[in-house]
Amino acid sequence: MAGICDGRVVIITGAGRGIGKAHALEFARQGAKVVVNDIGAEVDGTGSSTGPAGEVVDEIRAMGGEAVANGDDVSDWEGAQRLINTAIETFGTLDVLVNNAGILRDRMLINMTDAEWDAVIRVHLRGTFAPTRWAANYWRERSKAGQENDARIINTASASGIFGNVGQSNYGAAKAGIAAFTIITSQELSRYGVTVNAIAPAALTRMTANLGFAPSEPAKPEEFDAFAPENVSPLVAWIGSSESKGITGRVFDVVGGHIDVAEGWHAGPSIDKNDRWTVEELSGLIPDLVAKAAKNADMSGRIPG
Protein backbone atom coordinates (compact mmCIF):
# COMPACT_ATOMS: atom_id res chain seq x y z
CA MET A 1 0.00 0.00 0.00
CA ALA A 2 1.35 3.42 -0.94
CA GLY A 3 0.13 6.89 -0.12
CA ILE A 4 0.95 10.18 1.50
CA CYS A 5 2.31 8.44 4.63
CA ASP A 6 4.12 5.62 2.83
CA GLY A 7 6.56 3.92 5.20
CA ARG A 8 5.84 6.18 8.17
CA VAL A 9 5.32 4.55 11.57
CA VAL A 10 2.26 5.82 13.41
CA ILE A 11 0.88 5.25 16.92
CA ILE A 12 -2.81 5.97 17.46
CA THR A 13 -4.22 5.79 20.97
CA GLY A 14 -7.82 4.79 21.54
CA ALA A 15 -7.85 3.30 18.06
CA GLY A 16 -10.16 0.34 18.66
CA ARG A 17 -13.36 2.16 17.84
CA GLY A 18 -14.82 5.43 16.57
CA ILE A 19 -12.57 8.24 15.39
CA GLY A 20 -9.41 6.40 16.47
CA LYS A 21 -10.30 3.37 14.37
CA ALA A 22 -11.02 5.64 11.40
CA HIS A 23 -7.58 7.24 11.86
CA ALA A 24 -5.88 3.83 11.95
CA LEU A 25 -7.56 2.67 8.75
CA GLU A 26 -6.84 5.95 6.92
CA PHE A 27 -3.17 5.94 7.90
CA ALA A 28 -2.94 2.32 6.72
CA ARG A 29 -4.55 3.26 3.39
CA GLN A 30 -1.92 5.99 3.10
CA GLY A 31 0.89 3.46 3.49
CA ALA A 32 1.72 3.86 7.18
CA LYS A 33 2.66 1.10 9.59
CA VAL A 34 0.25 1.42 12.47
CA VAL A 35 0.39 0.68 16.20
CA VAL A 36 -3.25 0.33 17.25
CA ASN A 37 -3.52 1.17 20.94
CA ASP A 38 -6.73 0.49 22.88
CA ILE A 39 -7.52 -1.01 26.28
CA GLY A 40 -11.06 -1.85 25.16
CA ALA A 41 -12.79 0.09 27.94
CA GLU A 42 -16.35 1.34 28.08
CA VAL A 43 -17.21 4.99 27.35
CA ASP A 44 -16.77 5.89 31.03
CA GLY A 45 -13.35 4.21 31.16
CA THR A 46 -14.41 1.11 33.08
CA GLY A 47 -13.53 -2.43 32.00
CA SER A 48 -11.06 -3.56 29.38
CA SER A 49 -10.74 -5.91 26.41
CA THR A 50 -8.05 -6.74 23.89
CA GLY A 51 -10.67 -7.37 21.21
CA PRO A 52 -11.17 -3.95 19.58
CA ALA A 53 -7.48 -3.25 18.90
CA GLY A 54 -6.93 -6.74 17.52
CA GLU A 55 -9.94 -6.44 15.24
CA VAL A 56 -8.61 -3.19 13.76
CA VAL A 57 -5.19 -4.80 13.23
CA ASP A 58 -6.86 -7.70 11.41
CA GLU A 59 -8.75 -5.23 9.21
CA ILE A 60 -5.56 -3.36 8.33
CA ARG A 61 -3.72 -6.58 7.51
CA ALA A 62 -6.63 -7.71 5.35
CA MET A 63 -6.15 -4.47 3.38
CA GLY A 64 -2.52 -5.43 2.82
CA GLY A 65 -1.14 -3.07 5.47
CA GLU A 66 1.11 -3.55 8.48
CA ALA A 67 -0.16 -3.13 12.02
CA VAL A 68 0.30 -4.35 15.57
CA ALA A 69 -1.97 -4.08 18.60
CA ASN A 70 -1.03 -2.55 21.94
CA GLY A 71 -3.18 -2.68 25.08
CA ASP A 72 -1.28 -0.38 27.42
CA ASP A 73 -3.01 2.33 29.45
CA VAL A 74 -1.75 5.63 28.01
CA SER A 75 -2.30 7.43 31.31
CA ASP A 76 0.11 5.03 33.05
CA TRP A 77 3.73 6.25 33.02
CA GLU A 78 5.35 2.88 32.31
CA GLY A 79 2.48 1.87 30.01
CA ALA A 80 3.03 4.98 27.88
CA GLN A 81 6.72 4.14 27.59
CA ARG A 82 5.89 0.57 26.55
CA LEU A 83 3.56 1.96 23.89
CA ILE A 84 6.31 4.08 22.34
CA ASN A 85 8.72 1.15 22.56
CA THR A 86 6.21 -1.08 20.77
CA ALA A 87 6.51 1.06 17.64
CA ILE A 88 10.28 1.27 17.80
CA GLU A 89 10.83 -2.42 18.53
CA THR A 90 8.27 -3.61 15.96
CA PHE A 91 8.87 -1.23 13.07
CA GLY A 92 12.28 0.25 13.86
CA THR A 93 11.27 3.87 14.46
CA LEU A 94 8.42 6.26 15.22
CA ASP A 95 7.26 9.13 13.02
CA VAL A 96 3.78 10.08 14.22
CA LEU A 97 1.93 9.97 17.54
CA VAL A 98 -1.83 10.57 17.48
CA ASN A 99 -3.21 11.12 20.98
CA ASN A 100 -6.87 10.20 20.64
CA ALA A 101 -7.84 8.09 23.67
CA GLY A 102 -10.58 9.48 25.88
CA ILE A 103 -13.58 8.83 28.12
CA LEU A 104 -16.67 10.73 29.20
CA ARG A 105 -18.18 11.17 32.65
CA ASP A 106 -20.51 14.07 32.01
CA ARG A 107 -22.17 15.72 34.99
CA MET A 108 -23.29 19.17 36.00
CA LEU A 109 -20.72 20.73 38.31
CA ILE A 110 -22.94 20.69 41.40
CA ASN A 111 -23.35 16.91 41.05
CA MET A 112 -19.84 15.98 39.89
CA THR A 113 -17.68 13.83 42.16
CA ASP A 114 -13.94 14.10 42.54
CA ALA A 115 -13.64 10.60 41.07
CA GLU A 116 -15.49 11.69 37.92
CA TRP A 117 -13.22 14.71 37.64
CA ASP A 118 -10.01 12.78 38.23
CA ALA A 119 -10.84 9.94 35.82
CA VAL A 120 -11.49 12.27 32.88
CA ILE A 121 -8.50 14.50 33.57
CA ARG A 122 -6.24 11.46 33.91
CA VAL A 123 -7.22 9.76 30.65
CA HIS A 124 -7.32 12.90 28.50
CA LEU A 125 -4.65 15.16 29.93
CA ARG A 126 -2.19 12.73 31.50
CA GLY A 127 -2.98 10.28 28.69
CA THR A 128 -1.78 12.91 26.20
CA PHE A 129 1.19 14.04 28.25
CA ALA A 130 2.71 10.62 29.03
CA PRO A 131 3.00 9.18 25.48
CA THR A 132 4.09 12.59 24.19
CA ARG A 133 6.84 12.81 26.76
CA TRP A 134 8.30 9.40 25.86
CA ALA A 135 7.98 10.05 22.11
CA ALA A 136 9.66 13.45 22.51
CA ASN A 137 12.49 11.82 24.44
CA TYR A 138 13.02 9.35 21.58
CA TRP A 139 13.13 12.12 18.96
CA ARG A 140 15.41 14.25 21.13
CA GLU A 141 17.91 11.39 21.45
CA ARG A 142 17.83 10.87 17.68
CA SER A 143 18.48 14.57 17.14
CA LYS A 144 21.38 14.57 19.62
CA ALA A 145 22.86 11.61 17.71
CA GLY A 146 22.83 13.65 14.49
CA GLN A 147 19.74 12.04 12.95
CA GLU A 148 17.03 14.14 11.34
CA ASN A 149 13.40 13.85 12.43
CA ASP A 150 10.31 14.64 10.39
CA ALA A 151 8.00 13.80 13.26
CA ARG A 152 4.43 14.69 14.14
CA ILE A 153 2.33 14.80 17.28
CA ILE A 154 -1.41 15.21 16.73
CA ASN A 155 -3.51 15.77 19.82
CA THR A 156 -7.28 15.69 20.24
CA ALA A 157 -8.94 18.75 21.72
CA SER A 158 -12.67 19.49 21.56
CA ALA A 159 -15.15 22.29 21.05
CA SER A 160 -16.11 21.62 24.68
CA GLY A 161 -12.64 22.76 25.68
CA ILE A 162 -11.97 25.66 23.35
CA PHE A 163 -15.55 27.00 23.22
CA GLY A 164 -17.28 25.43 26.24
CA ASN A 165 -20.22 23.07 26.77
CA VAL A 166 -22.61 22.74 29.71
CA GLY A 167 -22.23 19.52 31.69
CA GLN A 168 -18.65 18.89 30.63
CA SER A 169 -16.50 20.91 33.01
CA ASN A 170 -14.15 17.94 33.53
CA TYR A 171 -13.93 16.97 29.85
CA GLY A 172 -13.78 20.60 28.68
CA ALA A 173 -11.06 21.49 31.17
CA ALA A 174 -9.00 18.53 29.98
CA LYS A 175 -9.50 19.42 26.32
CA ALA A 176 -8.65 23.09 26.92
CA GLY A 177 -5.50 21.88 28.67
CA ILE A 178 -4.65 19.75 25.64
CA ALA A 179 -5.00 22.80 23.36
CA ALA A 180 -2.59 24.76 25.57
CA PHE A 181 -0.29 21.73 25.82
CA THR A 182 -0.24 21.60 22.02
CA ILE A 183 0.88 25.22 21.67
CA ILE A 184 3.57 24.98 24.34
CA THR A 185 5.05 21.66 23.21
CA SER A 186 5.12 22.87 19.60
CA GLN A 187 7.46 25.62 20.76
CA GLU A 188 9.62 23.24 22.77
CA LEU A 189 9.98 20.45 20.22
CA SER A 190 10.50 22.36 16.97
CA ARG A 191 14.28 22.22 17.47
CA TYR A 192 14.10 18.43 17.22
CA GLY A 193 12.17 18.33 13.94
CA VAL A 194 8.81 17.68 15.60
CA THR A 195 5.57 19.52 14.88
CA VAL A 196 2.65 19.48 17.31
CA ASN A 197 -0.92 20.22 16.26
CA ALA A 198 -4.39 19.32 17.47
CA ILE A 199 -7.83 18.68 16.07
CA ALA A 200 -11.18 19.49 17.66
CA PRO A 201 -13.41 16.98 15.87
CA ALA A 202 -17.15 16.45 15.84
CA ALA A 203 -18.46 13.03 14.85
CA LEU A 204 -21.13 10.57 15.88
CA THR A 205 -19.52 7.78 17.93
CA ARG A 206 -20.50 5.80 21.01
CA MET A 207 -18.93 8.60 23.10
CA THR A 208 -21.05 11.33 21.51
CA ALA A 209 -24.26 9.42 20.81
CA ASN A 210 -26.06 10.93 23.82
CA LEU A 211 -24.87 14.52 23.43
CA GLY A 212 -27.68 15.52 21.08
CA PHE A 213 -25.63 17.37 18.45
CA ALA A 214 -26.24 14.92 15.60
CA PRO A 215 -29.44 14.53 13.52
CA SER A 216 -32.08 12.24 15.02
CA GLU A 217 -32.25 10.30 11.75
CA PRO A 218 -29.09 8.69 10.33
CA ALA A 219 -27.99 9.66 6.84
CA LYS A 220 -29.30 7.52 4.01
CA PRO A 221 -26.72 5.29 2.27
CA GLU A 222 -26.63 7.54 -0.79
CA GLU A 223 -26.23 10.71 1.29
CA PHE A 224 -23.10 12.28 2.71
CA ASP A 225 -23.00 11.54 6.44
CA ALA A 226 -21.58 14.73 7.94
CA PHE A 227 -21.11 13.05 11.31
CA ALA A 228 -19.23 9.94 10.19
CA PRO A 229 -15.92 9.52 12.09
CA GLU A 230 -14.16 8.82 8.79
CA ASN A 231 -14.61 12.47 7.79
CA VAL A 232 -12.07 13.55 10.41
CA SER A 233 -9.24 11.22 9.45
CA PRO A 234 -8.03 12.59 6.08
CA LEU A 235 -6.96 15.81 7.83
CA VAL A 236 -5.16 13.83 10.53
CA ALA A 237 -3.36 11.69 7.96
CA TRP A 238 -2.33 14.81 6.04
CA ILE A 239 -0.98 16.44 9.21
CA GLY A 240 0.87 13.20 9.89
CA SER A 241 2.58 13.30 6.50
CA SER A 242 5.72 15.10 5.39
CA GLU A 243 3.57 17.60 3.50
CA SER A 244 2.54 19.33 6.73
CA LYS A 245 6.07 20.32 7.65
CA GLY A 246 6.12 23.90 8.89
CA ILE A 247 2.59 23.83 10.31
CA THR A 248 2.76 23.60 14.09
CA GLY A 249 1.03 24.86 17.21
CA ARG A 250 -2.39 24.92 15.54
CA VAL A 251 -5.81 23.58 16.51
CA PHE A 252 -8.14 22.60 13.67
CA ASP A 253 -11.93 22.29 13.98
CA VAL A 254 -13.18 19.51 11.74
CA VAL A 255 -16.66 18.11 11.14
CA GLY A 256 -18.06 16.61 7.95
CA GLY A 257 -16.40 18.45 5.07
CA HIS A 258 -15.72 21.55 7.17
CA ILE A 259 -12.24 22.48 8.42
CA ASP A 260 -11.22 25.71 10.09
CA VAL A 261 -8.23 26.93 12.05
CA ALA A 262 -9.32 27.76 15.59
CA GLU A 263 -7.97 31.08 16.80
CA GLY A 264 -7.05 31.06 20.47
CA TRP A 265 -7.14 33.61 23.24
CA HIS A 266 -5.79 37.00 22.22
CA ALA A 267 -5.87 40.48 23.75
CA GLY A 268 -9.00 42.49 23.01
CA PRO A 269 -10.08 45.98 24.09
CA SER A 270 -7.78 47.45 26.71
CA ILE A 271 -7.14 50.39 28.98
CA ASP A 272 -3.87 51.50 30.55
CA LYS A 273 -3.57 54.18 33.24
CA ASN A 274 0.21 53.76 33.58
CA ASP A 275 -0.44 53.70 37.32
CA ARG A 276 -2.30 51.55 39.83
CA TRP A 277 -6.07 51.55 39.45
CA THR A 278 -8.42 52.18 42.32
CA VAL A 279 -11.40 49.91 42.84
CA GLU A 280 -13.72 52.87 42.41
CA GLU A 281 -12.24 53.72 39.01
CA LEU A 282 -12.61 50.16 37.75
CA SER A 283 -16.29 50.10 38.66
CA GLY A 284 -16.91 52.64 35.95
CA LEU A 285 -14.55 51.25 33.34
CA ILE A 286 -14.64 47.41 33.30
CA PRO A 287 -18.30 47.08 32.20
CA ASP A 288 -17.59 49.37 29.25
CA LEU A 289 -14.43 47.44 28.39
CA VAL A 290 -16.31 44.13 28.40
CA ALA A 291 -19.08 45.62 26.29
CA LYS A 292 -16.51 46.45 23.60
CA ALA A 293 -15.08 42.92 23.57
CA ALA A 294 -16.25 40.18 21.22
CA LYS A 295 -18.62 37.68 22.79
CA ASN A 296 -17.38 34.18 23.52
CA ALA A 297 -17.83 31.79 20.61
CA ASP A 298 -20.61 29.22 20.75
CA MET A 299 -20.10 25.48 20.28
CA SER A 300 -19.91 25.96 16.51
CA GLY A 301 -16.92 28.25 17.01
CA ARG A 302 -18.82 31.27 15.78
CA ILE A 303 -19.22 34.55 17.68
CA PRO A 304 -22.95 35.25 18.24
CA GLY A 305 -24.29 38.34 16.56
Secondary structure, 3 states (H helix, E strand, C coil): CCCCCCCCEEEECCCCCHHHHHHHHHHHHCCCEEEEECCCCCCCCCCCCCHHHHHHHHHHHHCCCEEEEECCCCCCHHHHHHHHHHHHHHHCCCCEEECCCCCCCCECHHHCCHHHHHHHHHHHHHHHHHHHHHHHHHHHHHHHCCCCCCEEEEEECCHHHHCCCCCEHHHHHHHHHHHHHHHHHHHHHHHHCEEEEEEEECCCCCCCCCCCCCCCCCCCCCCCCCCCHHHCHHHHHHHCCHHHCCCCCCEEEEECCEEEEECCCCCCCCCCCCCCCCHHHHHHHHHHHHHHCCCCCCCCCCCCC
